[in-house]
Amino acid sequence: MTPVSTPLLAIALTFAVAFAPDARAGDSSEVGFLDIFDGRSFNAWKAPDMSYWSIEDGAITARITREHPCTVNQYLVWDIGELADFELKLKSRVNGEGAINNGFQFRSRVLPDGDVAGYQMDNNLQTDWLVRLYDEFGRHTLAFRGKRTVIDADGRFITTDIPEAVGKPWFRLEDWHEYHLICKGLRLILYVDGRLAADVEDHDRARLDLRGVLAMQLHSGPPTVAQFKDIRLKVLRPTSAVLEPRWTRADSDKKRQIILASSLAWWDLGVGGHGARRPLKQVGDLDFDVRAQGHGALHGATVADLRNTWFDAGTDLNLAGPTLTTYIRLRDPSGRWNQALFSKHGAGDKMSFSLRGENPPQGSGPRVVFEIRTTEGSARASFPVSRIAATGWHDLLARYDGSGIDLFCDGSQLAHQPWNGGLLLANDAPTFIGGEGDGGKTVHAFTGQIEEAAIWQKALPDSEIAILMRTREVRGGPRNRR
């Protein structure tokens, strides 16, 4: 997609509304609204897979059939730019087999694999609630139909009834009905056919979205026909007026991207690893697309917030060769460092590598430990957590080059252990981010935030480690190893 810059977007929309003959200026409720779908073409609308999308009877039509099934959600994105404060009106209907889900995204972001994360107007056939305000890949339900929710700064929900919206619905999803969505600052208000349906006030700075894309959804599932028409937009405040810029990893140093691209596997956990060469399965309770907070957080970075949870990269991530580098960026907000971080570790001798926090029984305080198994046996290197900010964000990297283990944190080499032998990496143990295998069970599941993780089947040189950790050079070295 080729989004227009936000100042140009504001100018283009202002000009178009002022001079468009179909802006419905005679209706005071429509003053300032612009038609952003012309009813004839996909001009300004794009999807990764257009085979699901057509225009029928003046409506954007998304269709799933038995001959053309859909196993992952599809999105048609308005390609002009991001939106901040706005009003949106559109008509929609959805029909098909069973309890079909449908909706549209707003103030959202497109993930590397074409999925979309962020706020959603969600609806579902054969439910009591029918429509709701939702957070895709995040906190899930924000407010069902008939509910007003205030989310405080710590993410707690306070929900009350909207008397005129509870009870029997006044519309059918199978018939054409109109959504009127108002996004203004921290407030999200949804009307259906002119009646207030749901209301959210979001003060959770770690999870709210103040800007993002608009996208129509076709949810995976049984045969479905979802349609959208009469899509009208009024910009209340352009994205250029939003004080919080959206940081993306594309803005970081190109050399760092080249290093990550050279890995055997790299996962952006802020989007759950979507688009990675090796897919992940998450097990447990977590939120994606959470803004990083705490000491050492990168401004605007998005991360995964795990609660006794881990990611499973499968059992076939076997490396060939004598060397290895593993990297992870994370935060243990408890400061206890007694959890698994990154491992390929199964039962008995099925251990390739394990990066973890460990509390020795002698009470000397927690340590960060990296352990490998080679033809010469097992070896480990570690450093005390007292050398770093226990509750802050850290880049942790472990390297084995055939002659020893080096353990780095935030651009400093904090541990070295001489060792040799060929790596014993080919086994059917699972590779976990935020967990560790033990006799067929996953133990020491992680609670905290993880931003990214990667693994190389080579020993990265100090110069590349410095770039990866965003430092001028690696500090420490042979004379400071301990």
N, C-alpha and C positions, 0 to 999 in steps of 0.2 A: 504494500500500500504506500501511497505517497501523500501523507497528510500535509495540508497547508499550514504555514506558520500561524500562530494564534492572532497576531495583529491583523494579518491579511484575512483570516477567517472572520474576525469581527467586522472589518470593513466590507467584506463581500456580503455578509448577511444583512448588514444595515442597508447597503445599497439595494440589495435584492428585495427586501421588505418594502422599502420606500417606493420602488418603481414597478414591482410585480403586479400585473393586472388582476391576478387571482388571489390577492392577499386578503380578500374578504373584508375590506376596509369598512363596508357598510354595517358590519356586525361588530359592536363594541367589544364583545368577548373575543373577537378574532384579531383585533388591532395588534399589529406587531408580529403576527405569526407568518412564517414562510413555509410554503410547500417544499419539502425536501425529497419527495418522490413524485415524479411526473406522471405516474400511472401507465407509462408506455415503455420505459427503458430502465436499465440498471445504472444509468449515469450517476456517479458519486457513490455507488454501492458495490462492494466487492466481497467475495468469499473465497477461501482456499480451494473449495470444491463446488463449482457452480452447477454440477449435475443435479443437485437437489433443489435448485431454485429456478423458478419461472415467473412469468407475469401472465395472469389469467383474469379476465374481466376487470382490468384496472387495478389489480391487487398483487403485491408480492406474495408468491405462493411457494411454500416449502412442502415437499411431498416425500413420504416414505412408502414404498410398496414392497411386496414380497419379492418382486423381481429386482428391486433396487433397495436392499435393506440398509439400515443405518445403525452402526454399533458405537459411534462416538458422536457427541453433540456437534452440530454444525451452526455456524454463525455467518450472517450477512452484515458486514460492518459498513456504517456510513463513513466514507473515506475522505471527507473534507477536513476533519481535524477533531481535536478533543473539545469537550464541553465542560464548563464549570457550573455556573448558575443559569438555569434555563427553565422554560415550560415546554412540555411536549404533549401533543394531542395526536392520537391515532386510533383507528378502528381495527378490530381484530376478531377472528373467530378460529376455532380449532375443532376438528372432527377426526374420528378414527376409531380404533378398536381398543377398548379398555380404558384404564385410568391414565390418559395421556397427559404428559407435562409439556408446558410451553411457556414462552415469555419473551422479554427483551432485556438486554443489558444496558446499563447507563453508568457514567463515571467509572468505566471499567478499563482493563488493559488486555491486549491480545497477547497470548502466551506463544512461545516458540512453535508449538505444534498446531496453532490455529484455534485452540480453545480460548475462552475468555473468562477472566476473573474480575469480580467486583460486584457492585450493586445490581440487583435484578428485580424487575417486576415479574413475578412468577405466578403461573396459574396451573391448575390441575383438575381435569375432569374427575367426576365421581368422588369428590371430597366435600366436606362440609364448608371448608374455608374458601374454596374456588380461586381466590387471588390473595397474594401476600407480597410484602416487601422482603427481599431475601439478599443474602451475601454469598455469592457463588465462590467456592473455594475458601470461604472465610467462616463467619459466625453462623451461617445458614439462616434460619428464620429470624427476621428482625421484628416483623409485626404481621400477624394473620389479619384477614379481613375482620373488621370490627374492633381492632386493637390499636391503641396509641402507646408507643414505647419510647421511653427516654433512656438512653444508654449513657452512663456516667463515665468519667475519665478513666476509671479502673475497669471498664467493660461490664459493669453490672447493669442488668435490665430491670427497669421499673415499668410495668405494663398495666394499663387501665383500659376499660371498655370505651368504645365510641357508641353510645346508645343507638344512634340512628343507623348503624351499620351492622349490628349484631343480629342474629336470627336468620330468617329465611332470606336468601339472596334475591335481589331485584333484577337480575340479568342471568342469561345463560351463556356459557362459554361457546356453545355450539352455534349461537347466533351472533350476528354483528353487534358489537358493543364498543363503546368508546372509553379509552383510558385518557385521563388528564393527569400528568405527572408534573409536580412542581419541585424543583431542586433549588434551594436557596440557602447557601451557607451550610449549616449543620442540619438543616431540616429537609425531609423528604415527605411529600404529601401526595397521596394517590386518590383520585376520584374515578369512579366508574359510572358512566352514564349520568354525570352531573352530581352524584352523591359521594360524600366522603367515605372512603373504604378503609384506608390505613394511613398511619401517621408515625413517622420516626424522627426523633431528635438525637443525633449521634455525636456525643462528646468524647468518644474513645479515640484519642489522637493516634494510638498505635494501629488502628484498623480502619478508620474512616477514610473515604476517598473524596477529595474536593474537586477532582477533575478526571476526565477519562473519555473513552469512546462510547458511542451508541451502536448497538448491534441487535438485530432480530435473531431469535433463536429457533432452531429446529432440534428438539430433544431426541436423542436416540431412543429406539424402542419399536413398538408395533407399527403397522400401517397408520399413517398420520397425514392429515392435510392441515397445515397452519397458514393463515393468511393475514396480511397487514395492508391497510390502505389509508388514504387521507392522512398522511403523516405530516404534521405541521410542527414547526419549531419557533420558539421565541427566545432569543439569547438575552438574559438578564444581566450577566456579567461574563465577559470573555475570559478565557484561560490566562491571558496576559495579566489580568488583575489578581490572579491567585498568588499569594505571597510564598507559598510552599512549592518550590520547583520539584518536578518529578525526576529523580535520579534513576538512570538505567545503567546497566553494566556496559552498554555500548559507548557510554561517555568516558569510560576508563581507558587507561593506556593501551594502545594497540599491541604493544609488545607483550603485555600480560595476556591479551586474548590469544595471541599466537602460541604462547606457552600452554595455556589451557586447551587449545585446539590440538596440541600434540599429545595429549593424554590418551590413555586407553579408555577412560571414562571420566566425564565431568558432569556434575549435577548442580543445577541452580535450584536450591531447595526452597527459595522464595516462591517458586511456582511449582513446587512438588516434583521437580525433575522433568516437567513436561518438555518435550522436544529433545531430550537427551538421547544419545545413541543407544544407551542401555536403559530400558524403562525401570521404574521403581514401583514397588507396592508398599503402601503405607499401612501399618498395623497399629491401631490405637487411636487416641484422641489428639487431634492437632488442627491448627489453622494455618493456611497459607497466606501469602500477601500481607504479612504483618510488618509494619515499619520497625526497623531495628531501633532499640532504645538501650540506654545504659552506657557506661564508660567505654569509649573506643568504638562506638557505633558509627558507621559510615552514613553521612547525611542522606536521607531519603531511601536508603537501601531497604529492600523487602526480604523477609526471612520466613522460615517455618517455625511456628511455636508449638513444641511438642510437649505432651503431658503423659509421661510413662509410655512412650511411643518409639517406634523405630521404622526405618525404611529398609526394605529387602530388595537387593539387586539381583537375587537369584543365585544359583549354585554353579553357573558355568563361567564366572569371571575368573578364569585361570590365566596367569601370566607365564610367559615363556622367557627365559633368560636369567642371568645371575644377579640382576640388580632391581631395585624397587624404590619408588617414592610415593608416599601418601600425604594428602593435604586435606585439612578441614578448617573452616572458619565457624566458630561457635561461641556461645556464652552459657555458662552454668550459673544462673542467677542465685542459686542457693549458696554458692561458694564452697560446697562440700567436696566436689570432685571425687565422687564415688560411683561413677557411671561409665558404661561402655560408650565409646566415641565413634570408632571406625574399625571394623574387623572382618577378617575372613577366618572364622574360628568355629569349628564343630566339636564333636566329641573326641576324646582321647587325643591321638596324635594328628588329628585333622585341623591343624593350626598353621596358617600361612603367615598372618600378621595380626596384631591386636594393639590398637591405640586406646587407652582407657585412663580414667582417673582411679586411683587406688589409695585406700587408707590403711597403712600398715598396722598390724595389731599392737606394735610396741608404742604406739601413740606419738610418733614423731611428726604427725601431720600428713595431710594428703599429698600425693605425688602424681605427676603425669608420667605414664609408663608406655613405652613402645616395646613390643616383643615380636621376634620373628623365629622361625624354625628353619634351619638349614641342614645340610648333610652332616654337619658337625654337632647338631643338637640345637637347643634353644638358647637364645641370648636376649638381653633386654638392656635398655638405657632409660634413665628417668631423671626428673628434676623435681624439687619441692615446689608446691603451689605458692609457698611463701615468697617466691621470687617474682611472681606476677600479681596483677590485680585479680583477686579470686573471683569477683563477680562481674568482671569486664569481658569485652569481646576480645578474642584472641585468634590469630592465625597459627595453627599448629601443623608442623610438617616433619615427617620422619623419612630418613633416607638410608638405604643400605646399598653400598657400592662394591661389595665383595670383600672389603677389608675391615669394615666396621659400620656401626650404627651411629648416625648423627640425628639429634633431636633439636628442632628449632622452634622458637616461639617469637612471633612479632619481629622477625628479622634478626634475632639473636640466637646463636648456637649455645644451648644450655646443657647439653649432655652429649657424651661420646663414649661408645663402648667398642673396643677392638673385637672383631669377629670375622670369620671367613666361612667358606663352604657355599655350595650351591643352594639356592632357595628351593624349598619343597612347597611348590605353589599349586600343583595340579591335584585337586581333590574336590569332592562334592559338597564341601562345607559352604553354607550360604555367606554372601557378603552383606554385611549389615552396616548401616549408618545409624548410630544411636542405639546399638544393641550388640549382643554377643551370643553365639551359640554354645550350648552346654547340654550334651546328651539328648539332642533333639528338641530342646526347649530354648527359648530366647530369654536371656537373663540380663540384668543391669540395664533395663530400658531407660531411655534418656528423658529427662524433664528439663526443658530450657529452649533456647533458640539456636538454629543452625542456618547459616546463609548459603554455603556451598561446600562441595567436597569433590575431590579428584584423585585419580591414581594413574601413575605412569609405570611402564615396565622398563624404566631406566633410572639412573641416579641423576637428578637435576644438579647442574653446577651451581655454585654459590651465586653467580651473577643472575641466574634465572630465579633462584629462590628470593633474592632481594627484590626483583621486579614483581614477583608473585605476591610478596608481602608488603609491597609499596614502600620500600625503604631504599636508601641510596646504596647501601652495601650490607652484607651480612656481618654482624658484630660478633665478637668472640672468635673462636677458632682453636687450633691445636693447643695453644698455650693456656687457654682459659677453659679447656674441657674438664668436666668433673663428673 
